Amino acid sequence: MLIDGLQCGHFTRETFEELRRGGVTCVTITAGFWEGTMESLDALARWRELIRENQDLVVLATTAADIERAAASNRTALLIGYQNSNLFEGRIRFVELFAELGVRVVQLTYNNQNELAGSCYETEDSGLARFGREVIDEMNRTGMLVDLSHVGNRSTLEAVKHSKKPVAITHANADSLFAHKRNKTDDVLKALADNGGVIGCATYRNITGDYYCSTPKAWAEMVARTVEIAGIDHVAIGTDRSHNFAKPDYDWMRQGRWTRGIDYGAGSAARPGKVPPADWFKEVGNLNLIPGGLAEVGFSPEEVAKITAGNWLRVYREVFGG
Amino acid sequence: MLIDGLQCGHFTRETFEELRRGGVTCVTITAGFWEGTMESLDALARWRELIRENQDLVVLATTAADIERAAASNRTALLIGYQNSNLFEGRIRFVELFAELGVRVVQLTYNNQNELAGSCYETEDSGLARFGREVIDEMNRTGMLVDLSHVGNRSTLEAVKHSKKPVAITHANADSLFAHKRNKTDDVLKALADNGGVIGCATYRNITGDYYCSTPKAWAEMVARTVEIAGIDHVAIGTDRSHNFAKPDYDWMRQGRWTRGIDYGAGSAARPGKVPPADWFKEVGNLNLIPGGLAEVGFSPEEVAKITAGNWLRVYREVFGG
């Protein structure tokens, strides 16, 4: 089994076929970044339809058992995720409604501070705010996974401690291995492990660096060092791979409707646009090179199984319930 | 069993206790009149919460089996309905989402023409419009009951013929028995019967008249005459009873946001406000006087069972599915 904790972009039948060729068991997709309730419902309805239209290749998963059934029927399970909490538009009761509609992963905030928490790109992270605590409680109750990837380190730490269920950093790396605002400090990763949560190690070049992007073995070295920090039960895959993204998509991701200026997201003025994928990760099916890389750096078959699927499955089971 | 095809107003724990005292098995509640998607989701979320908070008395029903289980556990099953289609805000895909969230009854339009159909209060009824046909198809697919009570007679007839599943006139009477814009002509009632649908006979004084409101037997006479028109398998109860309604509620029902003037709804300048309930229907628990009234006018026990519950249950089973 091979589970990717986060991808984004425009998925098509061709994307699903690639995922099948790579033997990918499960992917959390991104159904929105800045969109409010109406736009998020639109996106959700279209995702449900896209999945139904391609049900020979993919299946909408809402439980760990769904993922196991997808694997058994040679299909890729898709978990519906949002990289921001704007879908709730400040309404605590909408958490339950979106959960019932199949949403399973929501990031507290994306690149900007909001009413829930501080973001990794803000100068000052105020910590977890009042509505953020309410939403985490409600996500715990309704079986949604709290994603803290773009959340600031202080807010992340407070969210990890507040949540009664395991949480996730679906797509980021260890800041001590590659220094970047998007990456997580060792104290955060240790707290995540105490909480029973999981970090999905990214392959996105801007937050991974050229060395770890060079070969499956080099990327696996990064994973091995992350395991040294967080433990073998708390490290998994979260590539942050995007599909069919063009400039308007990057503009939307980064600038949304919040600025008339330019924002580089995880990039910089020197590296403004789309960056090349990891050298070994030319197409999404190359995910199947990961188990070999992990073996090369010394992980046992049992450890490889945890990193590639078992750790995500355990968290999904605990968080999503039956 | 005693099923009421439509009530409205603000339900409280006291309302639920009254329903229990009356032995009422199932009620379709009104979660909205003019509200758009956001407000309708708010209302839906609050209804779900209200039902959960009173789960010793009531249960959210989405199938006929749920209603039978509620009866077995001495609770009242509640079906969530809207008296207008504004909850969809013109988005065909939202039908599926609201169905999944538990909505089971939607009226195509309330007192005004909209993008689906003409209303009983419009001078000219254009008939079922393009979006109306789309919504009926989608409601058929997703297991929602099409309600045509306030819809104009021409649009009602076209909707009855268009629908592949039985439809409902949840709360109206026969126009030939009491002439009123809100009531339905005999040709509509005969077409409804051909479609397998059901009309819920109302007790609302403005559309029932003082005579049929005088005693349970008088009201049962109206039901008996309706059965002569539509047949014993197509007539049921739909009181249109409202709970805890005050002037602001009537203003909202009638004027919504569509006029700065005054609209009397089913009333008139001579009878502008709240009208008294039927003389025999002082509290909602008096619904249990209906079986006796029906027996008095000569219905057999089997016929009484069809009118008070069996006909609704059959339609719910056919429309909602498993």
Interface residues (C-beta under 8 A of the other chain):
Chain A: T37 M38 L41 D42 L44 A45 R46 R48 E49 E89 R91 R93 F94 E96 L97 E100 L101
Chain B: T37 M38 L41 D42 L44 A45 R46 R48 E49 E89 R91 R93 F94 E96 L97 E100 L101
